[in-house]
């Protein structure tokens, strides 16, 4: 297992903060995509899930979820309150923030990045569990494409010539 400090040492302070905000953006996108609003129940569910992940996530990423858990409620409210007006504008903005947050994974050890990727996908699904359509059309292709390009293709053994 990779030590927590080593796993994230290549990240700048700004990139680390972006990684800490990734579940917030995922939760906001999942909640908003469901019905065009972010309900108090969705907020409470996201906060509970983050807390749960702080002790149930794989050991290699548990310290990250502990840090996320400490700031999640405040960041959720702050980022939610800063969303642009209009349904389409919010959706475009949230998608861009999720994509931007996922770029940080490229700088991590591939095993840690893959674990986070899987965990983030599961996190999104849990928040968005009522409307499968949007997940299949937007988020799953984003996650799958990212995993395929960055991690699956790297692990394929080379063939002898």
C-alpha positions as CSV (number, residue, x, y, z in Angstrom):
1,X,0.0,0.0,0.0
2,X,1.2,3.5,-0.9
3,X,1.6,5.8,2.1
4,X,-0.9,8.7,2.0
5,X,1.7,11.5,2.0
6,X,3.6,9.9,-0.9
7,X,0.4,9.3,-2.9
8,X,-0.3,13.1,-3.0
9,X,3.1,14.6,-2.9
10,X,3.2,15.5,-6.6
11,X,0.2,17.8,-6.2
12,X,0.4,21.5,-5.6
13,X,-1.7,23.0,-2.8
14,X,-4.2,24.2,-5.4
15,X,-4.4,20.7,-7.0
16,X,-4.9,19.1,-3.6
17,X,-7.7,21.5,-2.8
18,X,-9.3,20.7,-6.1
19,X,-9.1,17.0,-5.3
20,X,-10.8,17.7,-1.9
21,X,-13.6,19.5,-3.7
22,X,-14.1,16.7,-6.3
23,X,-16.8,14.9,-4.2
24,X,-18.5,18.2,-3.6
25,X,-18.8,18.9,-7.3
26,X,-19.9,15.3,-7.9
27,X,-22.6,15.6,-5.3
28,X,-23.8,18.9,-6.6
29,X,-23.9,17.6,-10.2
30,X,-25.7,14.4,-9.1
31,X,-28.3,16.3,-7.0
32,X,-28.9,19.0,-9.6
33,X,-29.1,16.6,-12.5
34,X,-31.8,14.6,-10.8
35,X,-34.5,17.2,-11.0
36,X,-32.9,20.6,-11.6
37,X,-32.6,21.5,-7.9
38,X,-30.4,20.6,-4.9
39,X,-32.7,19.5,-2.1
40,X,-31.9,19.6,1.6
41,X,-32.3,15.8,1.6
42,X,-29.7,15.4,-1.1
43,X,-27.4,17.7,0.8
44,X,-27.8,15.6,4.0
45,X,-27.3,12.4,2.1
46,X,-24.1,13.7,0.5
47,X,-22.8,14.8,3.9
48,X,-23.6,11.4,5.5
49,X,-22.0,9.5,2.6
50,X,-18.8,11.6,2.9
51,X,-18.7,10.9,6.6
52,X,-19.2,7.2,6.0
53,X,-16.4,7.1,3.4
54,X,-14.0,8.7,5.9
55,X,-13.9,5.3,7.7
56,X,-15.1,2.8,5.0
57,X,-13.1,3.8,2.0
58,X,-10.0,1.7,1.0
59,X,-7.1,2.4,3.3
60,X,-5.1,4.1,0.6
61,X,-7.6,6.9,0.2
62,X,-9.2,6.9,3.7
63,X,-7.0,9.8,4.9
64,X,-8.2,11.9,1.9
65,X,-11.8,11.2,2.8
66,X,-11.1,12.2,6.4
67,X,-9.9,15.6,5.0
68,X,-12.8,15.8,2.7
69,X,-15.3,15.0,5.5
70,X,-13.9,17.8,7.7
71,X,-14.7,20.5,5.1
72,X,-17.5,18.9,3.0
73,X,-20.6,20.6,4.6
74,X,-19.1,24.0,4.5
75,X,-17.7,23.6,0.9
76,X,-21.0,22.1,-0.3
77,X,-23.0,25.1,0.8
78,X,-20.4,27.6,-0.4
79,X,-20.0,26.1,-3.8
80,X,-23.8,25.5,-4.2
81,X,-24.4,29.2,-3.3
82,X,-21.9,30.3,-6.0
83,X,-23.6,28.3,-8.8
84,X,-24.6,30.4,-11.8
85,X,-28.3,31.1,-12.4
86,X,-30.4,29.2,-14.9
87,X,-30.7,25.4,-15.3
88,X,-28.5,25.1,-18.4
89,X,-25.8,27.4,-17.0
90,X,-25.6,25.4,-13.8
91,X,-25.4,22.1,-15.6
92,X,-22.6,23.3,-17.9
93,X,-20.7,24.8,-15.0
94,X,-21.1,21.7,-12.8
95,X,-19.9,19.4,-15.7
96,X,-16.9,21.6,-16.2
97,X,-16.0,21.5,-12.5
98,X,-16.2,17.7,-12.4
99,X,-14.1,17.3,-15.5
100,X,-11.5,19.8,-14.1
101,X,-11.4,18.0,-10.7
102,X,-10.8,14.7,-12.5
103,X,-7.7,16.0,-14.2
104,X,-5.9,16.0,-10.9
105,X,-6.0,12.2,-10.9
106,X,-3.5,12.2,-13.8
107,X,-0.8,13.3,-11.3
108,X,-1.4,10.5,-8.8
109,X,0.0,7.1,-8.6
110,X,-2.1,5.0,-11.1
111,X,-3.3,2.6,-8.3
112,X,-4.4,5.4,-6.1
113,X,-5.9,7.3,-9.0
114,X,-7.9,4.2,-10.1
115,X,-9.1,3.6,-6.5
116,X,-10.2,7.2,-6.3
117,X,-11.9,7.0,-9.7
118,X,-13.9,4.0,-8.7
119,X,-14.8,5.6,-5.4
120,X,-15.9,8.8,-7.0
121,X,-18.0,6.9,-9.5
122,X,-19.7,5.0,-6.7
123,X,-20.1,8.3,-4.7
124,X,-21.8,9.9,-7.7
125,X,-24.1,6.9,-8.2
126,X,-25.2,6.9,-4.6
127,X,-26.2,10.6,-4.7
128,X,-27.8,10.2,-8.1
129,X,-29.5,6.8,-7.5
130,X,-33.0,7.9,-8.6
131,X,-32.3,8.9,-12.2
132,X,-30.1,6.5,-14.1
133,X,-30.6,8.2,-17.5
134,X,-28.3,11.2,-17.0
135,X,-25.6,9.1,-15.3
136,X,-25.4,6.8,-18.3
137,X,-25.4,9.7,-20.8
138,X,-22.9,12.0,-19.1
139,X,-21.0,10.9,-16.0
140,X,-20.4,7.2,-16.9
141,X,-18.8,8.1,-20.2
142,X,-16.6,10.7,-18.5
143,X,-15.5,8.3,-15.8
144,X,-15.1,5.3,-18.2
145,X,-13.2,7.3,-20.8
146,X,-10.9,8.7,-18.1
147,X,-10.2,5.3,-16.6
148,X,-9.7,3.7,-20.0
149,X,-7.3,6.3,-21.3
150,X,-5.3,6.7,-18.1
151,X,-5.2,3.4,-16.3
152,X,-6.5,0.5,-18.2
153,X,-4.4,1.1,-21.3
154,X,-1.3,1.6,-19.2
155,X,-1.7,-1.8,-17.5
156,X,-1.9,-3.8,-20.7
157,X,1.2,-6.0,-21.1
158,X,3.4,-5.3,-24.1
159,X,3.7,-8.0,-26.7
160,X,7.0,-9.3,-27.8
161,X,8.0,-8.5,-31.3
